[in-house]
């Protein structure tokens, strides 16, 4: 399974009642594929506010995205949790919905050991035929999946990739020793190009909602043997990469990018509690990032 080099972790559009806005979800999928050059979409990841989506909503999103994308891009379903049995159940539901792959976040809060993490992912991989992308984001989960455990998991045939947010050093260690079929993706926009330079295959991005076309040019420039051009594009985009999360103080994902999308004319709505919309000061800052 080739997920490409630019993957967007898609937000979930909501209407004024806080329900999934299906018409706008269709518009967003089209926009990300056509305008922002996404090769794969992650549905119901943390950017999609998975903690506040019910299982029913998640499965509906999987089915809807598969049907509407209609083969124009790959669809990865976020089915990870800190409950192995629940992740297996949701993964099997996603497989029935026809998705192309699964994203499994490191279990959060209960802080399993490395052996516990291995057995968690091994059990889920054994429950499905779908290709699996691991997701290591210690800033959210506290526990970090080590490079050694990642490489051990990479020996399981349908564990084919990892979205790595720990460090460029960890990307280097995994990319240097992973089997040929296994790909590393940066999960941090600001570190995306440095990660590619040390062996990552691509980026799972949030900023690609608004600067995806430019990010695709950056990635293509690097792989076309134009690293200086890639670096120049990275430098130009860097304020957006950082600003969507700092805004000007730390702002939870996806608060800023949802507001940025509304500025671009996409009615994706606000966020569900416990997240809250950006303040007036933050709105002005986001407008400045987009030169509006």
C-alpha positions as CSV (number, residue, x, y, z in Angstrom):
1,X,0.0,0.0,0.0
2,X,1.5,3.3,-1.1
3,X,0.0,6.2,1.0
4,X,2.1,8.8,-0.9
5,X,4.3,11.5,0.6
6,X,1.7,14.1,1.7
7,X,-1.0,12.8,4.0
8,X,-3.5,15.2,5.6
9,X,-4.9,14.4,9.1
10,X,-8.4,15.7,8.3
11,X,-10.5,17.8,10.6
12,X,-14.1,16.8,11.2
13,X,-16.6,19.5,10.1
14,X,-19.5,20.2,12.5
15,X,-22.7,22.2,12.0
16,X,-24.0,24.8,14.4
17,X,-25.6,22.0,16.5
18,X,-22.2,20.3,16.9
19,X,-23.2,17.4,14.7
20,X,-21.1,16.1,11.7
21,X,-21.7,18.4,8.7
22,X,-21.8,15.9,5.9
23,X,-22.2,18.3,3.0
24,X,-19.1,20.2,4.2
25,X,-17.2,17.0,4.8
26,X,-17.7,16.2,1.1
27,X,-16.5,19.8,0.2
28,X,-13.5,19.4,2.4
29,X,-12.5,16.0,1.0
30,X,-12.7,17.5,-2.6
31,X,-10.7,20.6,-1.5
32,X,-7.9,18.5,0.1
33,X,-7.6,16.3,-2.9
34,X,-7.9,18.8,-5.7
35,X,-6.6,22.1,-4.2
36,X,-4.2,20.9,-1.5
37,X,-2.8,17.8,-3.3
38,X,-3.3,15.3,-0.4
39,X,-2.5,11.8,-1.5
40,X,-4.1,10.2,1.6
41,X,-6.6,11.4,4.3
42,X,-6.6,10.3,7.9
43,X,-10.2,10.3,9.1
44,X,-11.0,10.4,12.8
45,X,-7.5,11.1,14.1
46,X,-6.8,13.5,16.9
47,X,-7.0,16.3,14.4
48,X,-10.5,15.0,13.5
49,X,-11.4,15.3,17.3
50,X,-11.5,11.5,17.7
51,X,-11.8,11.7,21.5
52,X,-15.2,13.4,21.2
53,X,-16.6,11.3,18.3
54,X,-18.8,8.3,19.1
55,X,-18.0,4.9,17.5
56,X,-21.1,5.3,15.4
57,X,-19.9,8.7,14.1
58,X,-16.4,7.3,13.4
59,X,-17.8,4.4,11.3
60,X,-20.1,6.8,9.5
61,X,-17.1,9.0,8.7
62,X,-15.1,6.0,7.4
63,X,-17.9,4.9,5.1
64,X,-18.6,8.4,3.9
65,X,-14.9,9.2,3.2
66,X,-14.4,6.0,1.3
67,X,-17.5,6.6,-0.8
68,X,-16.8,10.2,-1.5
69,X,-13.1,9.9,-2.2
70,X,-14.0,7.2,-4.7
71,X,-10.4,6.1,-5.2
72,X,-9.0,9.6,-5.8
73,X,-7.0,9.3,-2.6
74,X,-6.4,6.7,0.1
75,X,-8.4,6.7,3.3
76,X,-6.8,5.8,6.7
77,X,-9.1,5.3,9.6
78,X,-8.0,6.4,13.1
79,X,-9.0,3.4,15.3
80,X,-6.4,3.6,18.1
81,X,-7.1,4.0,21.8
82,X,-5.8,2.9,25.1
83,X,-8.1,-0.1,25.1
84,X,-6.8,-3.0,22.9
85,X,-10.1,-4.8,22.7
86,X,-11.9,-1.6,21.7
87,X,-9.3,-0.8,19.1
88,X,-9.7,-4.3,17.6
89,X,-13.5,-3.8,17.4
90,X,-13.2,-0.4,15.7
91,X,-10.5,-1.6,13.4
92,X,-12.7,-4.4,12.2
93,X,-15.5,-2.0,11.7
94,X,-13.2,0.2,9.6
95,X,-12.1,-2.7,7.5
96,X,-15.8,-3.5,6.8
97,X,-16.3,0.2,5.8
98,X,-13.7,-0.3,3.1
99,X,-10.8,2.0,4.3
100,X,-7.3,1.5,2.9
101,X,-5.4,1.5,6.1
102,X,-5.4,2.0,9.9
103,X,-3.7,4.6,12.1
104,X,-3.0,3.4,15.7
105,X,-1.9,5.9,18.3
106,X,0.3,4.8,21.2
107,X,-2.0,4.0,24.2
108,X,-2.4,7.1,26.3
109,X,-2.9,7.7,30.1
110,X,-2.4,4.1,31.2
111,X,1.4,4.2,30.4
112,X,2.1,0.6,29.2
113,X,5.6,-0.8,29.1
114,X,7.4,-1.3,25.8
115,X,6.4,-5.0,25.9
116,X,2.8,-4.0,26.6
117,X,3.0,-1.6,23.6
118,X,4.3,-4.4,21.4
119,X,1.6,-6.8,22.4
120,X,-1.1,-4.1,22.0
121,X,-0.1,-3.4,18.4
122,X,0.6,-7.1,17.6
123,X,-2.9,-8.0,18.7
124,X,-4.6,-5.3,16.6
125,X,-2.5,-6.2,13.6
126,X,-3.5,-9.8,14.0
127,X,-7.2,-8.9,13.9
128,X,-7.1,-7.3,10.4
129,X,-5.7,-7.6,6.9
130,X,-5.4,-3.9,6.5
131,X,-2.0,-2.1,6.5
132,X,-1.3,-0.3,9.7
133,X,0.5,2.9,10.5
134,X,1.7,3.4,14.1
135,X,1.5,6.8,15.6
136,X,4.0,7.9,18.2
137,X,3.2,11.2,19.8
138,X,4.6,11.4,23.3
139,X,3.5,15.0,23.8
140,X,-0.1,13.7,23.9
141,X,0.3,10.1,25.2
142,X,3.2,10.6,27.7
143,X,4.5,7.1,26.8
144,X,6.9,7.0,23.8
145,X,7.2,4.0,21.5
146,X,10.9,3.4,21.3
147,X,12.9,3.0,18.1
148,X,13.7,-0.6,19.1
149,X,10.0,-1.5,19.7
150,X,9.0,0.2,16.4
151,X,11.6,-1.8,14.5
152,X,10.4,-5.0,16.2
153,X,6.8,-4.2,15.2
154,X,8.0,-3.4,11.6
155,X,8.7,-7.2,11.3
156,X,4.9,-7.8,11.4
157,X,3.9,-7.9,7.7
158,X,0.9,-5.6,7.8
159,X,2.5,-3.0,10.1
160,X,3.9,-0.9,7.2
161,X,4.6,2.6,8.6
162,X,4.9,4.9,11.6
163,X,3.9,8.5,12.1
164,X,6.7,9.8,14.3
165,X,6.5,12.9,16.5
166,X,9.2,12.1,19.0
167,X,12.4,13.6,17.4
168,X,14.4,13.7,14.2
169,X,16.9,11.5,16.0
170,X,14.2,8.8,16.4
171,X,13.3,9.2,12.7
172,X,16.9,8.6,11.8
173,X,17.2,5.5,14.0
174,X,14.1,3.9,12.6
175,X,14.7,4.8,8.9
176,X,18.3,3.5,9.1
177,X,17.3,0.0,10.3
178,X,13.7,-0.6,9.1
179,X,12.8,-3.3,6.6
180,X,12.4,-2.1,3.0
181,X,8.6,-2.2,3.1
182,X,8.4,0.0,6.2
183,X,8.1,3.8,5.9
184,X,8.6,6.6,8.4
185,X,6.4,9.7,8.2
186,X,7.0,12.9,10.2
187,X,4.0,13.8,12.2
188,X,5.2,17.4,12.9
189,X,4.9,19.9,10.1
190,X,7.8,22.1,11.4
191,X,10.1,19.0,11.3
192,X,8.8,17.5,8.1
193,X,11.6,18.5,5.7
194,X,14.4,17.7,8.3
195,X,12.8,14.3,8.8
196,X,12.7,13.6,5.1
197,X,16.3,14.6,4.8
198,X,17.2,11.9,7.3
199,X,15.1,9.2,5.8
200,X,11.4,9.8,6.3
201,X,9.2,9.0,3.4
202,X,6.7,11.9,3.8
203,X,4.6,14.0,6.2
204,X,1.3,13.4,8.0
205,X,0.3,17.0,8.2
206,X,-2.2,19.5,9.7
207,X,-0.9,22.6,7.9
208,X,-1.6,20.9,4.6
209,X,-5.3,21.9,5.1
210,X,-4.2,25.4,4.1
211,X,-0.7,25.1,2.5
212,X,-0.8,21.6,1.2
213,X,0.0,22.5,-2.4
214,X,3.1,24.4,-1.3
215,X,4.1,21.5,0.9
216,X,3.8,19.1,-2.1
217,X,6.1,21.4,-4.1
218,X,8.6,21.3,-1.2
219,X,8.6,17.5,-1.0
220,X,8.8,17.2,-4.8
221,X,11.7,19.6,-4.9
222,X,13.6,17.6,-2.4
223,X,13.1,14.3,-4.2
224,X,13.9,16.0,-7.6
225,X,17.4,16.8,-6.3
226,X,16.7,20.4,-5.4
227,X,17.3,20.5,-1.7
228,X,17.9,24.3,-1.6
229,X,14.6,25.0,-3.3
230,X,12.9,22.6,-0.8
231,X,14.6,24.5,2.1
232,X,13.5,27.8,0.8
233,X,9.8,26.7,0.6
234,X,10.2,25.2,4.1
235,X,11.5,28.5,5.4
236,X,8.6,30.4,3.8
237,X,6.0,28.0,5.3
238,X,7.7,27.7,8.7
239,X,5.6,30.5,10.4
240,X,2.4,28.7,9.4
241,X,3.8,25.4,10.6
242,X,4.6,26.9,14.0
243,X,1.8,29.4,14.2
244,X,-1.1,27.0,13.9
245,X,0.0,25.5,17.2
246,X,1.4,28.5,19.0
247,X,-1.0,31.2,18.0
248,X,0.6,33.2,19.8
249,X,0.5,31.0,22.9
250,X,0.0,27.2,22.7
251,X,-3.3,26.3,21.1
252,X,-4.7,22.8,21.0
253,X,-5.0,21.1,17.6
254,X,-7.3,21.5,15.6
255,X,-8.6,24.8,17.0
256,X,-6.4,27.1,14.8
257,X,-6.6,25.1,11.6
258,X,-10.4,24.9,11.7
259,X,-10.6,28.6,12.0
260,X,-8.1,29.0,9.2
261,X,-10.3,26.8,7.0
262,X,-13.3,29.1,7.7
263,X,-11.2,32.0,6.5
264,X,-10.7,30.1,3.3
265,X,-14.4,29.7,2.8
266,X,-14.9,26.2,4.2
267,X,-17.7,26.0,6.7
268,X,-16.1,23.3,8.9
269,X,-17.6,24.8,12.1
270,X,-16.1,25.0,15.5
271,X,-14.7,22.4,17.9
272,X,-16.4,20.2,20.5
273,X,-15.8,20.7,24.2
274,X,-13.5,20.5,26.0
275,X,-11.8,22.4,23.2
276,X,-13.0,25.9,22.7
277,X,-12.8,28.4,19.7
278,X,-9.9,30.8,19.3
279,X,-10.2,34.1,21.1
280,X,-10.4,37.4,19.2
281,X,-6.6,37.9,19.7
282,X,-6.0,34.4,18.4
283,X,-8.3,35.0,15.4
284,X,-6.3,38.1,14.5
285,X,-3.1,36.1,14.7
286,X,-4.4,33.3,12.5
287,X,-5.5,35.9,9.9
288,X,-2.0,37.3,9.9
289,X,-0.5,33.8,9.3
290,X,-2.6,33.5,6.2
291,X,-2.0,37.1,5.1
292,X,-5.7,38.0,5.4
